[in-house]
Amino acid sequence: MPWEAAVDFSLTPEERQIRDTVRSFIEKEVMPLEPEVLRNEREGRPGLDADVLRDLRAKARKSGFWGINTPEEYGGAALGPIMSAIIAMEIGRTFVPFSFGGSADNILYAGTDEQKQRYLIPTIEGERRSCFAITEPGAGSDARNIRTRATRDGAEWVINGEKTFITGGNEADFVMVFALAEEHGVTCFLVDRDMGWTSEPIPTMGQWGPASLVFQDVRVPEENILGELGKGFELAMQWIGQGRYMIPARAIGSSERMLQMAIDYAKIRKSMGQTISNYQAIQWMIADSQVEIEAAKWLTLYAAWQVGQGMDARHASSIAKLNGAVMANQVVDRVLQIHGGMGYTKELPIERWYRELRLLRIFEGTDEIQRRTIARNLIKGHARLGLIGE
Ligand SMILES: Cc1cc2nc3c(=O)[nH]c(=O)nc-3n(C[C@H](O)[C@H](O)[C@H](O)COP(=O)(O)OP(=O)(O)OC[C@H]3O[C@@H](n4cnc5c(N)ncnc54)[C@H](O)[C@@H]3O)c2cc1C
């Protein structure tokens, strides 16, 4: 028997079963809603009604899909990063704005027992909605440059400032907001909406817009500091870093589904007496797309594996996020091209995906910031070339 290295790309029978059950749930319960989502959005309504999403999640919960990466002690399935990435790939096959419920932002686990009761558990249960606010009009990639201030006044902190591009900011019941707390520096505060912050939606080219948040003399009790005073930046990086591989994971599912659409269309669309699948120009777009999707898949799973091993996965996650975001944008562009004029219409979901996927190159660290991170890690020796399995 030849000696075998311990690299193993197979899934266990149980993992395959989970993947197949998710795939069949998405195909049977979620994909049939696609025409309704397109219709609603075309008419200016949210793609999915809140009660339709609630019902879907309840059905999913019955099948055991609840809190995919939530620890078991909080009622979750604790499936770990690789399975979470594989499930995200399955969900990404549909553009229906669906996610399994039962999850909360990773940094809420850093809360005190009381904070967990008030914020973490209700978020897991879907009773409260959170948002994460670090970006400001003058501080995006340069997140260390935030200006929102928190000033101590007795047992309270008074927050003043503005946040922008906050996902879910118009719907959230509370915000994890990052502010400069006097000489202590960046600190994260849990702030309920009824403590006084306001929000305004920002229209974007995507279907669900983020919001700007305004804090004007918002008084927050001392016990609402999440983690430690002055340690907010570390928490923010933990929030961004932990799930970075999930962004390309979902995009891989979308790209595969679209590529299949392009293949199916190329086999029936005729031009100049032949189906366009006969033309090399079309074949190369199909081939290049699959090569890029496969590469993105393994980079993403490698980053997820590192997270699961408790390793410092920041470098691998930056590589996976940069590559996956660029890949998805290239694939959707080719798929649109293969569909010709039809690809450009709102009759098909391709133009919708085209707009939605564009965001991937911007949020949670732009392409340029990922490149900067990757290059700096190599130049400073934090990451080395040529290593496999570490
Ligand atoms: C739909 C959407 C949802 C979002 N959700 C959230 C959220 O929930 N919470 C939150 O806090 N933020 C959120 N963001 C903000 C997002 O993270 C920022 O938009 C992103 O970090 C880029 O910041 P910026 O928009 O200020 O661009 P800038 O930082 O101003 O960048 C402008 C351009 O300059 C480049 N650039 C900047 N610095 C450098 C550099 N050092 N080297 C090379 N190039 C550089 C950038 O890559 C970009 O191309 C969201 C944004 C969008 C669009």
The ligand as an SDF file (V2000), in Angstrom:
LIG
                    3D

 53 58  0  0  0  0  0  0  0  0999 V2000
  -24.5750   47.1400    1.7630 C   0  0  0  0  0  0  0  0  0  0  0  0
  -23.5050   47.3970    2.8010 C   0  0  0  0  0  0  0  0  0  0  0  0
  -23.6240   46.8200    4.0650 C   0  0  0  0  0  0  0  0  0  0  0  0
  -22.6860   47.1080    5.0550 C   0  0  0  0  0  0  0  0  0  0  0  0
  -22.8840   46.6230    6.3440 N   0  0  0  0  0  0  0  0  0  0  0  0
  -22.1110   47.0860    7.3580 C   0  0  0  0  0  0  0  0  0  0  0  0
  -22.4190   46.7720    8.7280 C   0  0  0  0  0  0  0  0  0  0  0  0
  -23.3610   46.0240    9.0290 O   0  0  0  0  0  0  0  0  0  0  0  0
  -21.6620   47.3280    9.7160 N   0  0  0  0  0  0  0  0  0  0  0  0
  -20.6280   48.1560    9.4570 C   0  0  0  0  0  0  0  0  0  0  0  0
  -19.9890   48.6290   10.3970 O   0  0  0  0  0  0  0  0  0  0  0  0
  -20.2810   48.4670    8.1590 N   0  0  0  0  0  0  0  0  0  0  0  0
  -21.0120   47.9690    7.1280 C   0  0  0  0  0  0  0  0  0  0  0  0
  -20.7020   48.3010    5.8110 N   0  0  0  0  0  0  0  0  0  0  0  0
  -19.5770   49.1910    5.5510 C   0  0  0  0  0  0  0  0  0  0  0  0
  -18.4490   48.5150    4.7980 C   0  0  0  0  0  0  0  0  0  0  0  0
  -17.7560   47.6400    5.6340 O   0  0  0  0  0  0  0  0  0  0  0  0
  -17.5830   49.6350    4.2110 C   0  0  0  0  0  0  0  0  0  0  0  0
  -18.3260   50.2210    3.1540 O   0  0  0  0  0  0  0  0  0  0  0  0
  -16.2490   49.1310    3.7170 C   0  0  0  0  0  0  0  0  0  0  0  0
  -15.4420   48.7290    4.7940 O   0  0  0  0  0  0  0  0  0  0  0  0
  -15.5050   50.1850    2.8890 C   0  0  0  0  0  0  0  0  0  0  0  0
  -15.4820   51.4090    3.5320 O   0  0  0  0  0  0  0  0  0  0  0  0
  -15.9040   52.7320    2.7270 P   0  0  0  0  0  0  0  0  0  0  0  0
  -17.2220   52.4610    2.0920 O   0  0  0  0  0  0  0  0  0  0  0  0
  -15.8390   53.8750    3.6670 O   0  0  0  0  0  0  0  0  0  0  0  0
  -14.8490   52.8850    1.6130 O   0  0  0  0  0  0  0  0  0  0  0  0
  -13.3950   53.5700    1.7640 P   0  0  0  0  0  0  0  0  0  0  0  0
  -12.7200   53.0070    2.9550 O   0  0  0  0  0  0  0  0  0  0  0  0
  -13.5700   55.0450    1.7050 O   0  0  0  0  0  0  0  0  0  0  0  0
  -12.6910   53.0520    0.4650 O   0  0  0  0  0  0  0  0  0  0  0  0
  -12.8490   53.6670   -0.8120 C   0  0  0  0  0  0  0  0  0  0  0  0
  -11.9200   52.9460   -1.7800 C   0  0  0  0  0  0  0  0  0  0  0  0
  -10.5520   53.1340   -1.3550 O   0  0  0  0  0  0  0  0  0  0  0  0
   -9.9430   51.8710   -1.1340 C   0  0  0  0  0  0  0  0  0  0  0  0
   -9.0290   51.9830    0.0010 N   0  0  0  0  0  0  0  0  0  0  0  0
   -9.2830   52.4770    1.2390 C   0  0  0  0  0  0  0  0  0  0  0  0
   -8.1910   52.3860    2.0120 N   0  0  0  0  0  0  0  0  0  0  0  0
   -7.2170   51.8280    1.2690 C   0  0  0  0  0  0  0  0  0  0  0  0
   -5.8600   51.4500    1.4870 C   0  0  0  0  0  0  0  0  0  0  0  0
   -5.2740   51.6400    2.6720 N   0  0  0  0  0  0  0  0  0  0  0  0
   -5.1720   50.8860    0.4730 N   0  0  0  0  0  0  0  0  0  0  0  0
   -5.7460   50.6860   -0.7490 C   0  0  0  0  0  0  0  0  0  0  0  0
   -7.0300   51.0170   -1.0250 N   0  0  0  0  0  0  0  0  0  0  0  0
   -7.7570   51.5690   -0.0370 C   0  0  0  0  0  0  0  0  0  0  0  0
  -11.0890   50.9050   -0.8590 C   0  0  0  0  0  0  0  0  0  0  0  0
  -10.7230   49.5630   -1.1050 O   0  0  0  0  0  0  0  0  0  0  0  0
  -12.1480   51.4310   -1.8120 C   0  0  0  0  0  0  0  0  0  0  0  0
  -11.8840   50.9470   -3.1020 O   0  0  0  0  0  0  0  0  0  0  0  0
  -21.5870   47.9610    4.7780 C   0  0  0  0  0  0  0  0  0  0  0  0
  -21.4350   48.4970    3.4810 C   0  0  0  0  0  0  0  0  0  0  0  0
  -22.3750   48.2350    2.5110 C   0  0  0  0  0  0  0  0  0  0  0  0
  -22.1980   48.8650    1.1450 C   0  0  0  0  0  0  0  0  0  0  0  0
  1  2  1  0
  2  3  1  0
  2 52  2  0
  3  4  2  0
  4  5  1  0
  4 50  1  0
  5  6  2  0
  6  7  1  0
  6 13  1  0
  7  8  2  0
  7  9  1  0
  9 10  1  0
 10 11  2  0
 10 12  1  0
 12 13  2  0
 13 14  1  0
 14 15  1  0
 14 50  1  0
 15 16  1  0
 16 17  1  0
 16 18  1  0
 18 19  1  0
 18 20  1  0
 20 21  1  0
 20 22  1  0
 22 23  1  0
 23 24  1  0
 24 25  2  0
 24 26  1  0
 24 27  1  0
 27 28  1  0
 28 29  2  0
 28 30  1  0
 28 31  1  0
 31 32  1  0
 32 33  1  0
 33 34  1  0
 33 48  1  0
 34 35  1  0
 35 36  1  0
 35 46  1  0
 36 37  1  0
 36 45  1  0
 37 38  2  0
 38 39  1  0
 39 40  1  0
 39 45  2  0
 40 41  1  0
 40 42  2  0
 42 43  1  0
 43 44  2  0
 44 45  1  0
 46 47  1  0
 46 48  1  0
 48 49  1  0
 50 51  2  0
 51 52  1  0
 52 53  1  0
M  END
$$$$
